[in-house]
Amino acid sequence: MLRQLLVFSKGAYIEPRHIQTAKMLGEIQELIKTTFPKNIQFRSSVAEGLLPIMGDPTQIHQVLVNLCVNARDAMPEGGVLTLQADNVEIDESYACDIPGAKPGPYVMWRISDTGVGITSEVLDRIFEPFFTTKALGKGTGLGLSIVVGIVKSHHGFVNAYSKPLKGSTFSVYIPADTSGIDEADAPVKVLNSFRGNGEAILVVDDSEGMRGAAKTVLDALNVHIITAIDGQDALEIVAKFGHTLSAVITDVHMPNMDGLAFVRELRAHLPEIGIIVISGNLDEDEAKGFAELGVHTFLDKPFTQDKLTMALSQVLAS
């Protein structure tokens, strides 16, 4: 408790070291398998060639363990805990929506559970210090604020996605250390040369920053962008302008009407329209539901400008 208070009050002090993140994940996996209840299934997915980072190994270990313990506590009756790790590229269009984020290569850790989930009201406060929904004596309310403090001190950021009874996902992004990588070995970026012909594209997302970023990217592609804040708002637009739309890009988790319910209604009006689904936390049931509606193009948040461009060009072509 004292150590956490010191980190919270003074900020996390970093003793930077070169960290092989894949090795650290292996240690955390063993910890989970040997100490977590047997009614919690563990799954992991670690990308080949996971990049290293520069940071304090103890603090990064604390971040990942804290998030895994929170996931465990959210599944008192058991469930599935998934730990994913991947290399991701953050471009300017996405970085502008994240305070303190800079474009470049990152290492992403994603911890997902199938637990009780978090309401939108609580989700807005979970990173506040001393805020907790746990019973007296079961939590200090410092865990997630410490996580954010450590991640920010490593020049990274944290995204949280959740839905009541649908589990939660926390994604941690830390800048990758590419200083030891030969430029000849670096992945070659393939720029998409797609240019539109004034097609009308509907973008549905409750995040103003995400709508703005998508509009900035797509405006440069010579397409016409219409935005909506949720599924209900989008259906009103479809009722008025549906015959002019060429494609729809929709988030999944939104208030009033989520992405899956919106797409079901959309198919009744425009059965053949191309659809791109974007999400930071798409579970198996949701993915199956979209597939049954003929949606097969998904973008995982955060996505780069090139990935969005490529997905749109493929959807319009088909």
N, C-alpha and C positions, 0 to 999 in steps of 0.2 A: 504494500500500500504506500509506504513512504517513497519507494523508488518511483512508483507511478505518479505520485504527487509532485516529485521533483522534476520529472520529465514534463509533466503538464505545465508547471509554473515557470520553468526556466527554458523549456524547449529541449528537444532531443539532441544530445551531443553526439556527433558522429566521429568514429574512428575509422575512416574509410579504408577498406580493403577490397581486393579483387575477389568477388564471390562467384563461384560456379553454382548457379542457381539449381541446376538439375540435381547436383549432389545433395543440396539442402532439402529439396523436395523429397528425395529418397529417405532422408532421416525423419522428416515429418510423417511420411506415409507409415513408417515402422512404428512411430509413436502412436498414431491413430489406431493402427491395427492391434496393438498390444494393450492399449489403455481404454479405448472407447467401448461402450456396451456392445454386446454381440448382436443386439437387435438393430444395429445401425450398419447397413451395407456401405462399403467404401469402394468408390470407383476413381480412377485417375487417368488422365490423358496428358502426356508430356510430349511436346513437339521435339522432333529430332533437331539437333543443332541449336538448342536453347542457348541464347546469348548470355554472357556474364553481366554483372552490374558492379558498380563501385559503391560500397556502403559498409555499414556496421552489421556483421553477421548476426550478432545477438539480437539487435533490434529488428531486423527483417524476420528472424525466426520468431520473435515475439508477435509480430504482426500476423503471420500466418497461423500460428498456434491460437492466438486470440480469436481469429475469425472461425477457425475449425471448432473451437470450444463453443462459441456462440451457436454455430450450426448444430452441434450435438445437443445443446440445451433447448433448441427449437423443436427437437424431435423426441419428446419424452416417451412416446409410444413406439419409437423406432422409425426408420426411414432410410433414405439414400443420401450419402454425403459424397459430392463429386468435387475433385480437385483437378483443375486444368491449368496448364502453363503453356504459353505460346509467345512467339515473337510477333509484335505488331508494329505497324508504322502509323504514326500520328501526323497528319498533314495540317496545313494552316487552316483549312476550312473547319476542321474539328477542334483544333487547339484553341481557336478564338472563342469557343463556347465554354472552355474550362479555365477558371482562374489559375494563373501561374503555370499553365501547361505550355510547352514549347514543341514545335514540330520536330520529328525525328524518330529513331527506333526506340522502342520500349520493350521491356519484358512484362507480360501480363500474367497475373495469377488470378484465377477465378474460383471462388469457393461457393458451391451451391448446395442447398438442402431442400428436402421435400417436407419441411415442417409447417408450423402453424401460420407462417407468413407475418407480414407487418402491414398495418393499415396506413393509408396515405398520410393521415395526421401524425402518426408516430414516426413514419419514415422521414418526415421533414425535421424531426428533432433528434434522431438517434445519435448524431455526432456531437450533440451538446454535452459538455462535461457535467457529470453527476445526474444526468437524465437516465433513468432505467425503468423498465416495466417489470423487472424481477421482484420477487417478494423480499421483504426486509431480511437482510443477512445473506441474500443470495447473489447480490451484485452491487458494485459501487457506483456504476454509471460512468466509470472512467475508461473502460476497455476500448470502446470505439473512438473516443476522443484521443486516446493515446495512439491508436492505430493511425488516425489521420495526422497527428503531430509527427509521428515517425516518418510516414510516407512523404509528407510535405518537406521535411528536413532532407529527404533524399531526392527532392525536386520532382516528386511524382504526385499522383492523385488517386482518389478512390471513387468508384461509382457503385451505387446500391440500387437494386431492383427487387421489388417484392409485391406480392399480392396475397391477401388473406386466404389461408388454407391451400395456397399454391406454392409455398416455399419462398426462399429468398436467395439472392445471388449478390455477392460482393466481389467486385473486380478491382484489383490493385495494379497500378501501372508505375513502374520505376524505369527511368531512362537506362537503356542498355549501354554497356561499355564496349565500344567498337574500336578502341585504340589499338588492339592487338590483331585486328583483322586486316589482311592484305586486301587492297582495293580490287585486285583481280579476282578474289574469292567472294566479294560482296555480290549479293543478288542483283541482277540487272533489272531495272525498272522498265516495264513495257508501257509506254504511253498510248492511251487509246485515242484514236483519231476521229471518233464519232462526232458528227455534227447533225443537229436536228433540222427539221424543215418547218418549225413553228408549231409542232405538236403541243397539245394542251395536256399537261401532267398535273394530277392532283396529289399533293403532299399532305398527309394526315399525321400530325404529331402534337402532343400536348406541350412539348417543350418549345418555347419561343426561339431559343438559341438554335435548336436543331432545325426548325423550320427555316430560320434565317440562313443557316449554313447550307442547307439543301438548295435554297433559292439562289444563293450566290453561285454555287457550283453549276446548277442547271441553267441559269440565265446565260452563262457563258457558252452554253451548248446550242444556242438558238432554238430553245423550246420555251413555251409559255407556261408559267407556273401558277397554279391556284393552290392556296393553303387552307387547311381546316384544323381546328384545335382538338377534335375528337370524332368518334364515329358518327354521332348524331349530327354534328355540324357538317360532316362530309356527305351524309345522305341528303341533306338539304341542297347541297351544291350539285350532287348527282341528279337530283330531281329537276333542277333548273338547266344544268349544262351537260348532262351525261352524254348526250349525242355528240358532243364536241371532244370528249376526253379520249386520249390515246393510251394512257397508262395511269396506274395508281401506285403510289409509294406510301405505305402505311406502317405506323408503329403498332406494337401489340398491346402494351399495357397503358391504357388511357382511361380517364374518368368517364362517367356517363355511358359510354359504349366502347368496349375494347375492340382491338383489331380483328379478332376472330368473328365476333358478332357482326361487325361492320362488313366484313368480306362476305359473310353469308347473305346479308341483305343486298350487297352490291351485285352478287352473282345473279340475283333475281331480276335486276334492272339491266345489267350489262354482262351477260354470261361469257362473252369471249374476250373481255378486256384484259390486258396484261397487268399483272400485279407483282410488286416487289414488297416483301415484308422485312422490316428492320426491327431488331430487338437486341437488348443486352441480356435477356434471360428468357429463352424460348424452351419450354419443357417438352417432353415427348408427346404428351396428349395434345398440346397446341400444335406442334409440328404435324402430327397425324391429322388433326382437324383441318389445317390448311391444305395438306396434300389431298385430302378427300374433296376439297373445293377446287382442285386443279392448280394450286399455287406451289411452285417448285423453286422460286427464286428468293433466296434469303440473304440478308446482309447482317452481319454481326457487328453491333456497336463496340468500339468506334470503327468506322470504315473510312477508307481514303477516298479522295475525289476520283481517283482512277477506278476504284472498285465500283463506286456508284455509277460512273459513266459506263463502264463495261456492262453492268447489270441492266441498265436502262437500254443500251443499244441492243442487247440480246432479246429483251422482252419486246421491244418495238419490232425487231426483225421477225420474231415468231408470231 
